[in-house]
Amino acid sequence: MRFSTTALLALVAAAPLAAQGPRFEITVSPAVRNTPVTGRVYVFVSRRNDEEPRLQVHHESDCTPFFGVDVSAVAPDAVAAIDGATLGYPVASLKAIPAGDYYVQALLSVYAEFHRADGYTLWLHDDQWEGQQFNKSPGNLVSDVQRVHLDPQTGYTVRLSLVRALPPIELPPDTRWVKHIKIQSKLLSDWWGHPMYLGATVLLPRDYDRDTTRRYPTVYQQSHFTLNPPFGFSTDSVEETPEQRAARLARTMREPGFEFYRAWRSDGFPRMIAVTFQHPTPYFDDSYAVNSANNGPYGDAIMRELIPYLEDHFRMIRQPGARFLTGGSTGGWEALALQVYHPDFFGGTWVLYPDPVDFRSYELVNIYSDTNAFVYPVSEWIGYEVPAEQEVTAQGRISVRMESQFEAVLGSHARSGEQFAIWEATYGPVGEDGYPAELWDLGTGRVRRDVAEYFKAHDYDLRDYLERNWATLGPKLRGKIHVFTGDMDTFYLNLAVYRLEEFLTRARPAADAEFVYGRPMKPHGWQPWTNAALIRILAARAAKR
């Protein structure tokens, strides 16, 4: 059978739009926003309806399929499309979603325009005091959840309208024990050309309000963004089952928050002030507490604005021997970095499972010698996928390639709000477009040696920095460095700690540093004592000042 050209065109025009392949069309309802918006649009696809699909993206090893694309100055009712060519995670394409019934939802992460002091104008997500949680951030736009049938073989078009903005964060109230501080930073606001804020959650000792002349040692606990009190302090009693307690003790000695509260308020417990910082950046929930080319002067802002503000408003002892640092993971790196960069200001650091402190072990990648972060060559014809996470049995969980794909879907130009992006924003140079230069290509894994060398040349490789400057730093840091990590850290962070210990063990003058490893098979999050026991250690140290 033959058709004329006119007849063929008529058949094509009559064919259903779905035949073009899988496609989502997202629009912004004028009722929720009537001006153009720039940001990133996501679609989430889930088989579950126990929570909204947007909330089913937790981290790279626990998430429902989702897909993301940048949008610029999108007008109300204009279409933003996500189709079979759009990258997703953990499913790379909508074409790979099997036929079936699903719950779907769209979200738009709203970006703000920053006019930085270095001359660059950038579009980034302005943290709303939620800690850069894109799927929960106040002001981000979301659609209702729809139940749909998807079949990539026959094709489909699903239309989703963004009909509501997420509400503001509900801030916790102050209590007799806990005070919340939030101040605008002049240093950061001037640099970013935008109002920028620092905060702190302060845990006060027993009888602070009664003994009004007494001053106290302070411990700064570094962590990811949280408005909760330091050390998990909680006046709410939550009972553990025997099984829960056994599982916790198998992983860590850290006690539940109510148990720490009972110790903190007890008669004989040491009296200290404990503080956590809030310093989210447009790239992450935390600035790493240092100055950087992409984040700006966060180190200066913390040391010259936030800590002086706290010491002015709370009765803290203003002496190095009464200022202590601790923290885990990101907070562990910060706890070491602040001590190393300010050896005369702090009296000691108790570092827990820190992010890489030697970039020869950047998790499992040696950024100075490896040419590809995804594949480690065994021989000319054989290579293996480099893992990014492991179980305590050494079974790999996800790969560096997978984690990179996760970040690529979350955001372009280091706007994922995730780990690799903030390391680049903290340690690396500004790229030609004003956004952080990539250490490795998120699609291919190719490592940029010039970026790696920038990391080292600008003193972010802490072991290298210590070794190059030990003649000056050694006498100031003697006995002040204490590092603790599990021997099977989930992210392989113990490997960099071994390298740091190797240097500090042979360093002259002597470091008198302490290194303790959780064995056997202790993962990320392990610590050798309860939080209450750590406070007793610090109080004893303060008493010797």
PyMOL commands that set and color helices and strands:
alter all, ss='L'
color gray80, all
select helices_A, chain A and resi 5-14+17-20+53-56+94-96+186-192+230-232+242-251+257-264+298-313+320-322+330-341+359-361+400-410+419-427+449-457+462-468+470-477+494-506+531-543
alter helices_A, ss='H'
color red, helices_A
select strands_A, chain A and resi 22-28+37-46+57-59+62-63+66-74+80-83+88-89+100-110+112-115+121-124+141-143+146-150+156-165+178-184+197-203+218-222+273-278+291-292+296-297+323-329+349-354+375-377+383-385+481-486+514-518
alter strands_A, ss='S'
color yellow, strands_A
deselect
rebuild
show_as cartoon
